[in-house]
Amino acid sequence: MIEKKMDDNELESVFDAAKETASLPSSDLMSQVMRDAMAVQAGFAVPPVEARPRGIWQELFRVLGGWPTMAGLATAAVAGVWIGAFPPGFLPDLQAAYLGADDAAYLIDTAADGGFDLVEEAI
């Protein structure tokens, strides 16, 4: 078989002839295609989500920033309790500074078993 090379003018004339003879799809075909497309799209529809009322804790949780913020707050609370119960040596003795060494105060004293005992000393 011998291939014939076409120049640009001959190729353009072939394309123009194809454009003139191109037929459009019938309106019945187009309406059937649209009905099928609408049926398929209806299967993808997402049902509307009903808004549930949020409680005060859920709203506070959302406003503060979620789990990362709550984890930071919990860590700060635990650190505060730990430092308050077992103050490091470089911190000043606030009881002696503000109440005086001989004044009675409510003290939290850690028991040997790790529990907390509330002790009241007499004046």
N, CA, C and O atoms as a GROMACS GRO file, in nm:
protein
  492
    1MET      N    1   0.083  -0.116   0.000
    1MET     CA    2   0.000   0.000   0.000
    1MET      C    3   0.089   0.124   0.000
    1MET      O    4   0.186   0.132   0.074
    2ILE      N    5   0.055   0.216  -0.080
    2ILE     CA    6   0.135   0.338  -0.093
    2ILE      C    7   0.062   0.450  -0.020
    2ILE      O    8  -0.056   0.476  -0.043
    3GLU      N    9   0.135   0.514   0.069
    3GLU     CA   10   0.076   0.625   0.143
    3GLU      C   11   0.098   0.754   0.065
    3GLU      O   12   0.207   0.779   0.013
    4LYS      N   13  -0.005   0.833   0.059
    4LYS     CA   14   0.003   0.961  -0.009
    4LYS      C   15   0.008   1.070   0.095
    4LYS      O   16  -0.078   1.076   0.184
    5LYS      N   17   0.106   1.156   0.085
    5LYS     CA   18   0.114   1.267   0.178
    5LYS      C   19   0.024   1.379   0.130
    5LYS      O   20   0.023   1.413   0.011
    6MET      N   21  -0.050   1.436   0.224
    6MET     CA   22  -0.138   1.547   0.190
    6MET      C   23  -0.072   1.676   0.234
    6MET      O   24  -0.005   1.681   0.337
    7ASP      N   25  -0.090   1.778   0.157
    7ASP     CA   26  -0.039   1.908   0.200
    7ASP      C   27  -0.146   1.975   0.286
    7ASP      O   28  -0.256   1.922   0.301
    8ASP      N   29  -0.116   2.088   0.342
    8ASP     CA   30  -0.206   2.154   0.436
    8ASP      C   31  -0.338   2.195   0.370
    8ASP      O   32  -0.442   2.188   0.434
    9ASN      N   33  -0.335   2.237   0.245
    9ASN     CA   34  -0.458   2.280   0.178
    9ASN      C   35  -0.554   2.163   0.159
    9ASN      O   36  -0.674   2.177   0.181
   10GLU      N   37  -0.500   2.049   0.118
   10GLU     CA   38  -0.586   1.932   0.100
   10GLU      C   39  -0.644   1.885   0.234
   10GLU      O   40  -0.761   1.845   0.243
   11LEU      N   41  -0.563   1.890   0.336
   11LEU     CA   42  -0.608   1.850   0.469
   11LEU      C   43  -0.718   1.944   0.520
   11LEU      O   44  -0.815   1.898   0.580
   12GLU      N   45  -0.703   2.073   0.498
   12GLU     CA   46  -0.805   2.169   0.539
   12GLU      C   47  -0.936   2.144   0.465
   12GLU      O   48  -1.043   2.156   0.524
   13SER      N   49  -0.927   2.110   0.337
   13SER     CA   50  -1.051   2.084   0.262
   13SER      C   51  -1.122   1.959   0.314
   13SER      O   52  -1.245   1.955   0.315
   14VAL      N   53  -1.048   1.859   0.358
   14VAL     CA   54  -1.110   1.740   0.416
   14VAL      C   55  -1.179   1.776   0.549
   14VAL      O   56  -1.290   1.729   0.575
   15PHE      N   57  -1.115   1.857   0.630
   15PHE     CA   58  -1.176   1.898   0.757
   15PHE      C   59  -1.300   1.983   0.734
   15PHE      O   60  -1.400   1.967   0.805
   16ASP      N   61  -1.296   2.073   0.637
   16ASP     CA   62  -1.413   2.156   0.607
   16ASP      C   63  -1.530   2.070   0.561
   16ASP      O   64  -1.644   2.095   0.599
   17ALA      N   65  -1.502   1.969   0.478
   17ALA     CA   66  -1.608   1.880   0.431
   17ALA      C   67  -1.668   1.802   0.548
   17ALA      O   68  -1.789   1.779   0.551
   18ALA      N   69  -1.585   1.761   0.644
   18ALA     CA   70  -1.635   1.688   0.761
   18ALA      C   71  -1.720   1.778   0.848
   18ALA      O   72  -1.817   1.732   0.908
   19LYS      N   73  -1.686   1.904   0.858
   19LYS     CA   74  -1.764   1.998   0.938
   19LYS      C   75  -1.902   2.020   0.876
   19LYS      O   76  -2.001   2.033   0.948
   20GLU      N   77  -1.908   2.025   0.745
   20GLU     CA   78  -2.036   2.050   0.678
   20GLU      C   79  -2.129   1.930   0.687
   20GLU      O   80  -2.251   1.947   0.693
   21THR      N   81  -2.074   1.812   0.689
   21THR     CA   82  -2.158   1.693   0.691
   21THR      C   83  -2.183   1.639   0.832
   21THR      O   84  -2.253   1.540   0.848
   22ALA      N   85  -2.128   1.703   0.934
   22ALA     CA   86  -2.146   1.657   1.071
   22ALA      C   87  -2.292   1.673   1.110
   22ALA      O   88  -2.352   1.778   1.089
   23SER      N   89  -2.348   1.568   1.168
   23SER     CA   90  -2.487   1.575   1.210
   23SER      C   91  -2.494   1.592   1.361
   23SER      O   92  -2.408   1.545   1.435
   24LEU      N   93  -2.596   1.660   1.405
   24LEU     CA   94  -2.617   1.681   1.547
   24LEU      C   95  -2.699   1.565   1.602
   24LEU      O   96  -2.778   1.506   1.528
   25PRO      N   97  -2.681   1.532   1.728
   25PRO     CA   98  -2.762   1.424   1.785
   25PRO      C   99  -2.909   1.467   1.790
   25PRO      O  100  -2.941   1.586   1.800
   26SER      N  101  -2.996   1.370   1.783
   26SER     CA  102  -3.138   1.401   1.783
   26SER      C  103  -3.182   1.449   1.921
   26SER      O  104  -3.116   1.423   2.021
   27SER      N  105  -3.294   1.519   1.925
   27SER     CA  106  -3.344   1.570   2.052
   27SER      C  107  -3.388   1.455   2.143
   27SER      O  108  -3.380   1.467   2.265
   28ASP      N  109  -3.436   1.344   2.086
   28ASP     CA  110  -3.473   1.228   2.166
   28ASP      C  111  -3.350   1.170   2.238
   28ASP      O  112  -3.356   1.136   2.356
   29LEU      N  113  -3.240   1.161   2.164
   29LEU     CA  114  -3.116   1.110   2.225
   29LEU      C  115  -3.069   1.202   2.337
   29LEU      O  116  -3.031   1.155   2.444
   30MET      N  117  -3.071   1.331   2.312
   30MET     CA  118  -3.025   1.426   2.413
   30MET      C  119  -3.114   1.423   2.539
   30MET      O  120  -3.065   1.433   2.651
   31SER      N  121  -3.246   1.410   2.519
   31SER     CA  122  -3.335   1.405   2.635
   31SER      C  123  -3.313   1.276   2.714
   31SER      O  124  -3.320   1.279   2.837
   32GLN      N  125  -3.288   1.164   2.647
   32GLN     CA  126  -3.260   1.039   2.716
   32GLN      C  127  -3.128   1.047   2.794
   32GLN      O  128  -3.120   0.997   2.906
   33VAL      N  129  -3.027   1.109   2.735
   33VAL     CA  130  -2.899   1.126   2.803
   33VAL      C  131  -2.917   1.212   2.927
   33VAL      O  132  -2.861   1.182   3.033
   34MET      N  133  -2.996   1.320   2.916
   34MET     CA  134  -3.019   1.407   3.031
   34MET      C  135  -3.098   1.336   3.140
   34MET      O  136  -3.070   1.355   3.258
   35ARG      N  137  -3.198   1.254   3.104
   35ARG     CA  138  -3.273   1.177   3.204
   35ARG      C  139  -3.181   1.080   3.277
   35ARG      O  140  -3.188   1.067   3.399
   36ASP      N  141  -3.096   1.012   3.203
   36ASP     CA  142  -3.001   0.919   3.266
   36ASP      C  143  -2.905   0.993   3.359
   36ASP      O  144  -2.874   0.945   3.468
   37ALA      N  145  -2.858   1.108   3.315
   37ALA     CA  146  -2.764   1.186   3.396
   37ALA      C  147  -2.830   1.232   3.526
   37ALA      O  148  -2.769   1.228   3.632
   38MET      N  149  -2.954   1.277   3.517
   38MET     CA  150  -3.025   1.322   3.638
   38MET      C  151  -3.050   1.205   3.734
   38MET      O  152  -3.045   1.223   3.855
   39ALA      N  153  -3.078   1.087   3.680
   39ALA     CA  154  -3.099   0.970   3.765
   39ALA      C  155  -2.971   0.931   3.838
   39ALA      O  156  -2.974   0.894   3.955
   40VAL      N  157  -2.859   0.939   3.768
   40VAL     CA  158  -2.731   0.907   3.831
   40VAL      C  159  -2.696   1.010   3.937
   40VAL      O  160  -2.649   0.974   4.045
   41GLN      N  161  -2.718   1.139   3.908
   41GLN     CA  162  -2.686   1.243   4.005
   41GLN      C  163  -2.774   1.235   4.129
   41GLN      O  164  -2.731   1.270   4.238
   42ALA      N  165  -2.896   1.189   4.113
   42ALA     CA  166  -2.985   1.176   4.228
   42ALA      C  167  -2.930   1.073   4.327
   42ALA      O  168  -2.955   1.083   4.447
   43GLY      N  169  -2.858   0.974   4.277
   43GLY     CA  170  -2.799   0.874   4.365
   43GLY      C  171  -2.684   0.928   4.449
   43GLY      O  172  -2.650   0.870   4.552
   44PHE      N  173  -2.625   1.040   4.406
   44PHE     CA  174  -2.514   1.100   4.478
   44PHE      C  175  -2.559   1.207   4.577
   44PHE      O  176  -2.475   1.264   4.647
   45ALA      N  177  -2.686   1.234   4.584
   45ALA     CA  178  -2.734   1.340   4.672
   45ALA      C  179  -2.708   1.305   4.817
   45ALA      O  180  -2.730   1.192   4.860
   46VAL      N  181  -2.660   1.402   4.892
   46VAL     CA  182  -2.630   1.385   5.033
   46VAL      C  183  -2.751   1.433   5.112
   46VAL      O  184  -2.798   1.545   5.092
   47PRO      N  185  -2.803   1.351   5.201
   47PRO     CA  186  -2.918   1.396   5.279
   47PRO      C  187  -2.878   1.511   5.370
   47PRO      O  188  -2.765   1.514   5.419
   48PRO      N  189  -2.967   1.605   5.393
   48PRO     CA  190  -2.933   1.718   5.480
   48PRO      C  191  -2.909   1.671   5.623
   48PRO      O  192  -2.977   1.582   5.674
   49VAL      N  193  -2.811   1.732   5.685
   49VAL     CA  194  -2.776   1.698   5.823
   49VAL      C  195  -2.851   1.792   5.916
   49VAL      O  196  -2.845   1.914   5.901
   50GLU      N  197  -2.921   1.734   6.010
   50GLU     CA  198  -2.994   1.816   6.106
   50GLU      C  199  -2.898   1.867   6.212
   50GLU      O  200  -2.815   1.792   6.264
   51ALA      N  201  -2.910   1.994   6.240
   51ALA     CA  202  -2.823   2.054   6.342
   51ALA      C  203  -2.870   2.011   6.480
   51ALA      O  204  -2.985   2.034   6.519
   52ARG      N  205  -2.780   1.949   6.553
   52ARG     CA  206  -2.811   1.909   6.690
   52ARG      C  207  -2.775   2.025   6.783
   52ARG      O  208  -2.676   2.094   6.760
   53PRO      N  209  -2.854   2.046   6.886
   53PRO     CA  210  -2.816   2.151   6.981
   53PRO      C  211  -2.690   2.109   7.057
   53PRO      O  212  -2.678   1.995   7.102
   54ARG      N  213  -2.598   2.201   7.070
   54ARG     CA  214  -2.474   2.172   7.140
   54ARG      C  215  -2.488   2.209   7.286
   54ARG      O  216  -2.553   2.307   7.322
   55GLY      N  217  -2.425   2.130   7.369
   55GLY     CA  218  -2.424   2.158   7.512
   55GLY      C  219  -2.319   2.263   7.543
   55GLY      O  220  -2.239   2.299   7.458
   56ILE      N  221  -2.320   2.311   7.665
   56ILE     CA  222  -2.225   2.415   7.706
   56ILE      C  223  -2.082   2.365   7.700
   56ILE      O  224  -1.992   2.441   7.663
   57TRP      N  225  -2.057   2.238   7.734
   57TRP     CA  226  -1.921   2.185   7.733
   57TRP      C  227  -1.871   2.165   7.591
   57TRP      O  228  -1.754   2.190   7.562
   58GLN      N  229  -1.959   2.119   7.502
   58GLN     CA  230  -1.918   2.104   7.363
   58GLN      C  231  -1.887   2.239   7.300
   58GLN      O  232  -1.791   2.252   7.224
   59GLU      N  233  -1.967   2.338   7.332
   59GLU     CA  234  -1.943   2.472   7.277
   59GLU      C  235  -1.814   2.531   7.333
   59GLU      O  236  -1.737   2.592   7.258
   60LEU      N  237  -1.789   2.514   7.462
   60LEU     CA  238  -1.664   2.562   7.522
   60LEU      C  239  -1.544   2.491   7.462
   60LEU      O  240  -1.442   2.553   7.432
   61PHE      N  241  -1.557   2.361   7.444
   61PHE     CA  242  -1.452   2.281   7.382
   61PHE      C  243  -1.420   2.335   7.242
   61PHE      O  244  -1.304   2.349   7.205
   62ARG      N  245  -1.525   2.366   7.164
   62ARG     CA  246  -1.506   2.416   7.027
   62ARG      C  247  -1.445   2.557   7.029
   62ARG      O  248  -1.356   2.586   6.949
   63VAL      N  249  -1.492   2.643   7.118
   63VAL     CA  250  -1.444   2.781   7.123
   63VAL      C  251  -1.297   2.786   7.165
   63VAL      O  252  -1.220   2.867   7.113
   64LEU      N  253  -1.258   2.701   7.260
   64LEU     CA  254  -1.120   2.703   7.307
   64LEU      C  255  -1.020   2.648   7.206
   64LEU      O  256  -0.902   2.681   7.212
   65GLY      N  257  -1.065   2.566   7.114
   65GLY     CA  258  -0.973   2.520   7.011
   65GLY      C  259  -0.959   2.370   7.000
   65GLY      O  260  -0.874   2.322   6.926
   66GLY      N  261  -1.040   2.294   7.071
   66GLY     CA  262  -1.039   2.149   7.054
   66GLY      C  263  -0.937   2.079   7.142
   66GLY      O  264  -0.895   2.130   7.246
   67TRP      N  265  -0.898   1.960   7.096
   67TRP     CA  266  -0.810   1.874   7.175
   67TRP      C  267  -0.674   1.933   7.203
   67TRP      O  268  -0.626   1.918   7.316
   68PRO      N  269  -0.606   2.000   7.109
   68PRO     CA  270  -0.474   2.054   7.144
   68PRO      C  271  -0.479   2.153   7.260
   68PRO      O  272  -0.394   2.150   7.348
   69THR      N  273  -0.580   2.240   7.260
   69THR     CA  274  -0.592   2.337   7.367
   69THR      C  275  -0.627   2.270   7.498
   69THR      O  276  -0.572   2.305   7.603
   70MET      N  277  -0.718   2.173   7.494
   70MET     CA  278  -0.757   2.105   7.617
   70MET      C  279  -0.640   2.026   7.676
   70MET      O  280  -0.626   2.018   7.798
   71ALA      N  281  -0.556   1.968   7.591
   71ALA     CA  282  -0.438   1.897   7.640
   71ALA      C  283  -0.342   1.995   7.708
   71ALA      O  284  -0.284   1.962   7.812
   72GLY      N  285  -0.326   2.113   7.651
   72GLY     CA  286  -0.240   2.214   7.713
   72GLY      C  287  -0.294   2.261   7.847
   72GLY      O  288  -0.218   2.278   7.942
   73LEU      N  289  -0.426   2.282   7.854
   73LEU     CA  290  -0.487   2.323   7.981
   73LEU      C  291  -0.473   2.214   8.088
   73LEU      O  292  -0.446   2.245   8.204
   74ALA      N  293  -0.491   2.089   8.049
   74ALA     CA  294  -0.477   1.980   8.145
   74ALA      C  295  -0.333   1.970   8.195
   74ALA      O  296  -0.310   1.947   8.313
   75THR      N  297  -0.237   1.987   8.105
   75THR     CA  298  -0.096   1.983   8.144
   75THR      C  299  -0.063   2.096   8.239
   75THR      O  300   0.008   2.076   8.338
   76ALA      N  301  -0.114   2.217   8.211
   76ALA     CA  302  -0.088   2.331   8.299
   76ALA      C  303  -0.152   2.309   8.436
   76ALA      O  304  -0.093   2.346   8.538
   77ALA      N  305  -0.271   2.249   8.441
   77ALA     CA  306  -0.336   2.223   8.569
   77ALA      C  307  -0.258   2.122   8.651
   77ALA      O  308  -0.238   2.142   8.771
   78VAL      N  309  -0.213   2.016   8.588
   78VAL     CA  310  -0.135   1.914   8.659
   78VAL      C  311  -0.002   1.974   8.708
   78VAL      O  312   0.040   1.947   8.820
   79ALA      N  313   0.062   2.054   8.624
   79ALA     CA  314   0.188   2.117   8.666
   79ALA      C  315   0.166   2.213   8.783
   79ALA      O  316   0.248   2.219   8.874
   80GLY      N  317   0.056   2.287   8.780
   80GLY     CA  318   0.026   2.378   8.890
   80GLY      C  319   0.003   2.306   9.020
   80GLY      O  320   0.051   2.350   9.125
   81VAL      N  321  -0.071   2.197   9.015
   81VAL     CA  322  -0.094   2.118   9.137
   81VAL      C  323   0.037   2.059   9.186
   81VAL      O  324   0.064   2.059   9.306
   82TRP      N  325   0.118   2.009   9.094
   82TRP     CA  326   0.246   1.947   9.132
   82TRP      C  327   0.340   2.050   9.196
   82TRP      O  328   0.399   2.023   9.301
   83ILE      N  329   0.352   2.166   9.135
   83ILE     CA  330   0.441   2.269   9.190
   83ILE      C  331   0.386   2.322   9.321
   83ILE      O  332   0.462   2.355   9.412
   84GLY      N  333   0.253   2.331   9.332
   84GLY     CA  334   0.194   2.377   9.457
   84GLY      C  335   0.212   2.277   9.570
   84GLY      O  336   0.234   2.317   9.685
   85ALA      N  337   0.205   2.150   9.540
   85ALA     CA  338   0.218   2.048   9.644
   85ALA      C  339   0.364   2.023   9.681
   85ALA      O  340   0.395   2.002   9.798
   86PHE      N  341   0.451   2.024   9.585
   86PHE     CA  342   0.594   1.998   9.606
   86PHE      C  343   0.675   2.112   9.547
   86PHE      O  344   0.735   2.096   9.440
   87PRO      N  345   0.679   2.227   9.612
   87PRO     CA  346   0.751   2.341   9.554
   87PRO      C  347   0.901   2.312   9.546
   87PRO      O  348   0.958   2.252   9.637
   88PRO      N  349   0.963   2.357   9.438
   88PRO     CA  350   1.108   2.337   9.428
   88PRO      C  351   1.182   2.423   9.530
   88PRO      O  352   1.128   2.521   9.581
   89GLY      N  353   1.306   2.386   9.558
   89GLY     CA  354   1.384   2.454   9.662
   89GLY      C  355   1.416   2.598   9.632
   89GLY      O  356   1.437   2.676   9.725
   90PHE      N  357   1.422   2.637   9.505
   90PHE     CA  358   1.461   2.775   9.474
   90PHE      C  359   1.346   2.875   9.489
   90PHE      O  360   1.369   2.995   9.480
   91LEU      N  361   1.222   2.828   9.510
   91LEU     CA  362   1.111   2.920   9.531
   91LEU      C  363   1.110   2.966   9.676
   91LEU      O  364   1.143   2.888   9.766
   92PRO      N  365   1.073   3.092   9.701
   92PRO     CA  366   1.070   3.139   9.841
   92PRO      C  367   0.954   3.074   9.917
   92PRO      O  368   0.856   3.029   9.857
   93ASP      N  369   0.966   3.072  10.046
   93ASP     CA  370   0.861   3.017  10.131
   93ASP      C  371   0.754   3.124  10.146
   93ASP      O  372   0.768   3.217  10.225
   94LEU      N  373   0.646   3.111  10.070
   94LEU     CA  374   0.543   3.214  10.067
   94LEU      C  375   0.463   3.219  10.196
   94LEU      O  376   0.415   3.326  10.234
   95GLN      N  377   0.449   3.108  10.263
   95GLN     CA  378   0.375   3.108  10.389
   95GLN      C  379   0.448   3.193  10.493
   95GLN      O  380   0.385   3.275  10.561
   96ALA      N  381   0.576   3.175  10.504
   96ALA     CA  382   0.652   3.252  10.602
   96ALA      C  383   0.659   3.399  10.561
   96ALA      O  384   0.659   3.486  10.647
   97ALA      N  385   0.665   3.426  10.434
   97ALA     CA  386   0.677   3.564  10.387
   97ALA      C  387   0.548   3.643  10.408
   97ALA      O  388   0.554   3.759  10.447
   98TYR      N  389   0.434   3.583  10.385
   98TYR     CA  390   0.308   3.656  10.392
   98TYR      C  391   0.234   3.636  10.524
   98TYR      O  392   0.165   3.727  10.568
   99LEU      N  393   0.246   3.522  10.586
   99LEU     CA  394   0.172   3.495  10.708
   99LEU      C  395   0.257   3.507  10.833
   99LEU      O  396   0.204   3.514  10.944
  100GLY      N  397   0.384   3.509  10.818
  100GLY     CA  398   0.472   3.509  10.934
  100GLY      C  399   0.502   3.366  10.974
  100GLY      O  400   0.423   3.276  10.946
  101ALA      N  401   0.613   3.344  11.037
  101ALA     CA  402   0.656   3.209  11.070
  101ALA      C  403   0.570   3.146  11.179
  101ALA      O  404   0.555   3.024  11.182
  102ASP      N  405   0.512   3.228  11.268
  102ASP     CA  406   0.439   3.172  11.381
  102ASP      C  407   0.288   3.172  11.360
  102ASP      O  408   0.214   3.117  11.442
  103ASP      N  409   0.240   3.231  11.252
  103ASP     CA  410   0.096   3.238  11.230
  103ASP      C  411   0.042   3.102  11.188
  103ASP      O  412   0.108   3.025  11.118
  104ALA      N  413  -0.080   3.076  11.232
  104ALA     CA  414  -0.144   2.950  11.195
  104ALA      C  415  -0.213   2.968  11.060
  104ALA      O  416  -0.262   3.077  11.028
  105ALA      N  417  -0.217   2.866  10.986
  105ALA     CA  418  -0.282   2.871  10.855
  105ALA      C  419  -0.330   2.731  10.820
  105ALA      O  420  -0.290   2.632  10.881
  106TYR      N  421  -0.415   2.727  10.724
  106TYR     CA  422  -0.456   2.598  10.672
  106TYR      C  423  -0.346   2.549  10.579
  106TYR      O  424  -0.307   2.619  10.486
  107LEU      N  425  -0.298   2.434  10.604
  107LEU     CA  426  -0.189   2.379  10.524
  107LEU      C  427  -0.236   2.251  10.456
  107LEU      O  428  -0.316   2.176  10.512
  108ILE      N  429  -0.187   2.227  10.341
  108ILE     CA  430  -0.208   2.099  10.276
  108ILE      C  431  -0.079   2.022  10.294
  108ILE      O  432   0.026   2.061  10.244
  109ASP      N  433  -0.090   1.913  10.365
  109ASP     CA  434   0.028   1.833  10.394
  109ASP      C  435   0.010   1.698  10.326
  109ASP      O  436  -0.094   1.633  10.342
  110THR      N  437   0.109   1.656  10.252
  110THR     CA  438   0.098   1.526  10.186
  110THR      C  439   0.131   1.417  10.286
  110THR      O  440   0.233   1.422  10.355
  111ALA      N  441   0.044   1.321  10.293
  111ALA     CA  442   0.064   1.208  10.384
  111ALA      C  443   0.163   1.110  10.319
  111ALA      O  444   0.195   1.122  10.201
  112ALA      N  445   0.210   1.016  10.396
  112ALA     CA  446   0.307   0.920  10.345
  112ALA      C  447   0.249   0.832  10.236
  112ALA      O  448   0.322   0.784  10.149
  113ASP      N  449   0.117   0.811  10.239
  113ASP     CA  450   0.057   0.725  10.137
  113ASP      C  451   0.024   0.801  10.008
  113ASP      O  452  -0.034   0.744   9.916
  114GLY      N  453   0.060   0.927  10.001
  114GLY     CA  454   0.038   1.005   9.879
  114GLY      C  455  -0.092   1.080   9.877
  114GLY      O  456  -0.119   1.154   9.782
  115GLY      N  457  -0.176   1.066   9.981
  115GLY     CA  458  -0.302   1.139   9.987
  115GLY      C  459  -0.279   1.278  10.044
  115GLY      O  460  -0.169   1.309  10.091
  116PHE      N  461  -0.380   1.360  10.040
  116PHE     CA  462  -0.370   1.494  10.095
  116PHE      C  463  -0.454   1.502  10.222
  116PHE      O  464  -0.568   1.456  10.226
  117ASP      N  465  -0.396   1.562  10.325
  117ASP     CA  466  -0.466   1.581  10.451
  117ASP      C  467  -0.476   1.731  10.477
  117ASP      O  468  -0.378   1.804  10.460
  118LEU      N  469  -0.594   1.777  10.518
  118LEU     CA  470  -0.612   1.916  10.552
  118LEU      C  471  -0.588   1.930  10.701
  118LEU      O  472  -0.659   1.870  10.782
  119VAL      N  473  -0.488   2.010  10.738
  119VAL     CA  474  -0.448   2.022  10.877
  119VAL      C  475  -0.472   2.166  10.920
  119VAL      O  476  -0.434   2.259  10.849
  120GLU      N  477  -0.534   2.184  11.037
  120GLU     CA  478  -0.554   2.317  11.094
  120GLU      C  479  -0.474   2.324  11.222
  120GLU      O  480  -0.490   2.240  11.311
  121GLU      N  481  -0.389   2.423  11.231
  121GLU     CA  482  -0.309   2.442  11.351
  121GLU      C  483  -0.373   2.548  11.438
  121GLU      O  484  -0.431   2.645  11.388
  122ALA      N  485  -0.362   2.532  11.564
  122ALA     CA  486  -0.416   2.631  11.657
  122ALA      C  487  -0.322   2.751  11.665
  122ALA      O  488  -0.201   2.738  11.646
  123ILE      N  489  -0.379   2.865  11.693
  123ILE     CA  490  -0.299   2.988  11.702
  123ILE      C  491  -0.224   2.993  11.831
  123ILE      O  492  -0.151   3.089  11.857
   0.00000   0.00000   0.00000
